[in-house]
Amino acid sequence: PATTHWMYAPTLAKRYPSVHVDPRELFVDDGDVLTSAGTAAGIDLCLHIVRNDHGADAAGALARRLVVPPRRTGGQERYLDRSLPEEIGADPLAEVVAWALEHLHEQFDVETLAARAYMSRRTFDRRFRSLTGSAPLQWLITQRVLQAQRLLETSDYSVDEVAGRCGFRSPVALRGHFRRQLGSSPAAYRAAYRARRPQGGLADRPERADRTDRTDRGDRSDRPDRGDRGDRGERGDRGERGELVEQRAGEAA
């Protein structure tokens, strides 16, 4: 067993058929042979080695020094590109793979793909793995999840509608595969994605409007006839600023 960057997993699997290449993993520990999937995943693998040799405390301290998570969850699925490997163009399976990508909204299985390739299921599995570095069923599920990911980002379809448009037999199936590949539910992923999108003008920034409102109230509270209330407001403003400074200092630490 081994892994490598998802871009090169098909090439590695094709050149070394006896190696079981898993493009989903960040790293693979096979005893005295350890492989990782790219530069950042190499750090994950190093932390794994430190954890095994010196314990979780040492790995955690090193992760804090590097400013990285001690253990990343999930694998490479969230980074996979939907495009086909470059060398697939001349292969007889290219047409079948292209058809599958164009019909992800339909419900079909690996047997359907094998039949389109005029192969037995066993022969198709072997040829497909050598070409893409992945088992056909896992590849198909990954493509369906990627399609669901795009629809959650770019459309207002409900989760049930997304499941149907990605070829899943039920929303339950979508939720299970989505969570296994991306580490969250479809609804949570959509909410997090939209929360990260940059906002527009001042109307989209309630915190600024609220801050301005507080400032106006603070100015009014400085009037002589409300001196005691103004003192309390001024102390409150200082307290808020102090808490904000302490919070930022804590985040920097």
Disulfide bonds with the S-S distance in Angstrom:
none
